Amino acid sequence: MQSAQPNSDSETSWGRKDLVELQSLSAAELNLVLQTAAAFKTVGTRHIKKVPALRGKTLVNFFVEPSTRTRVSFELAAARLSADVINMSASASSLTKGETLKDTARNLEALHADVIVLRHSSAGAAQFLAERLESSVVNAGDGAHEHPTQALLDAFTIHEKKGRIEGLHVGIVGDILFSRVARSNLFALTRLGAQVTLVGPSTLVPREFERLGVKVSHDLDAVLPELDVINLLRVQHERQSRSYFPSLGEFTSLFGLTKARAARLREDCLIMHPGPINRGVEIDSDVADSGRSVILDQVTNGLAVRMAVLYLCNAARSGETIS
């Protein structure tokens, strides 16, 4: 496969101290992140897997919501850039004593935190802090709003395996309504020239999404043979106040990627999932572990992408121009 070196349609520089969403990023900015990630991915092949890009800087992983892949990925990314890393959770912070998110973050900044990586259950929490702090703020997922670095690593993986993004047909299947991953992906992929189709029950994939430049389908079987990439999403039960479909069994029968459905995909169709996987619900266990699955590649590529994001945001905060 070709290496992930996306071509930008014009030269650009990175001037954002924060990364809180992808909706406002240009194709050139997205490509700059992916190009930077491609360079950082080579660090993992070295005998000493470190570079001094963030030496002397401090990163705080502030995860108000639980996480495994994203938190560890950011921690490893910062460590490989030679930054000092502090991990915080809501239960171990003064939020439990009634302190506001703003005051907690301002105190972290007063302790000379250079970058704060925030995961929060409220949409807009990262933007709220970014507007009030001089420290860089990176959104690691805010409610059902966006998850920028997940979409960037998905785009990086697609380009790495396919050699391009423009012109590909990507299907995103499952709980779209409550998925921050789906939103960030559709913003990134459409801006980079992909055709995106959102698939799921009408209660979770309303037609209003078509206003964002994507197609909507409620029939997975009709879409399967057309796809170059299929990205399966977990049902976000924790964000739902009521049931949006009769049962998990019915959801799987209509929208799960079973072995029979996987057999109808193109031979070179990539199978993706942001995790955590509910095996036997949105994807069959054998399909998730098959040769067409790039789920673990996504995890690996997340490290390079987050290294790129941390590097670029810190450089912009420090007044450096990266192009």
GIVEN-V709854 format. One record per backbone hydrogen bond with DSSP energy under -1.0 kcal/mol. CO is the residue of the C=O (numbers start at 1). NH is the residue of the N-H. Records with the same first field share a line. If there is no record, write none. Layout:
# GIVEN-V709854
CO: NH, NH
This chain:
# GIVEN-V709854
3: 5
19: 139
22: 25
26: 30
27: 31
28: 32
29: 33
30: 34
31: 35
32: 36
33: 37
34: 38
35: 39
36: 40
37: 41
40: 43
41: 44
42: 45
43: 46
48: 50
52: 55
54: 57
57: 84
58: 114, 115
59: 86
60: 117
61: 88
62: 119
63: 90
68: 72
69: 73
70: 74
71: 75
72: 76
73: 77
74: 78
75: 79
76: 80
78: 83
79: 82
80: 51
81: 54
84: 59
86: 61
88: 63
90: 93
93: 96
94: 97, 99
95: 98
100: 104
101: 105
102: 106
103: 107
104: 108
105: 109
106: 110
108: 113
109: 112
114: 136
115: 60
116: 138
117: 62
118: 140
119: 64
120: 143
122: 125
124: 128
125: 129
126: 130
127: 131
129: 132, 133
136: 116
137: 19
138: 118
141: 120
142: 145
146: 142
147: 151
148: 152
149: 153
150: 154
151: 155
152: 156
153: 157
154: 158
155: 159
156: 160
157: 161
158: 162
159: 163
165: 168
168: 195
169: 228, 229
170: 197
171: 231
172: 199
173: 233
174: 176
176: 179
179: 183
180: 184
181: 185
182: 186
183: 187
184: 188
185: 189
186: 190
187: 191
188: 192
189: 194
190: 193
193: 167
195: 170
196: 215
197: 172
198: 217
199: 174
201: 204, 205
204: 177
206: 209
207: 210
208: 211
209: 212
210: 213
215: 198
217: 200
220: 224
223: 226
224: 227
228: 270
229: 171
230: 272
231: 173
235: 237
236: 239
237: 240
247: 251
248: 252
249: 253
250: 254
251: 255
252: 256
256: 258
257: 284
258: 262
259: 263
261: 264
262: 265
266: 269
270: 230
271: 294
272: 232
278: 281
282: 257
283: 280
284: 288
285: 289
287: 290
290: 293
292: 271
294: 298
295: 299
296: 300
297: 301
298: 302
301: 305
302: 306
303: 307
304: 308
305: 309
306: 310
307: 311
308: 312
309: 313
310: 314
311: 315
312: 316
313: 317
314: 318
315: 320
316: 319
322: 14
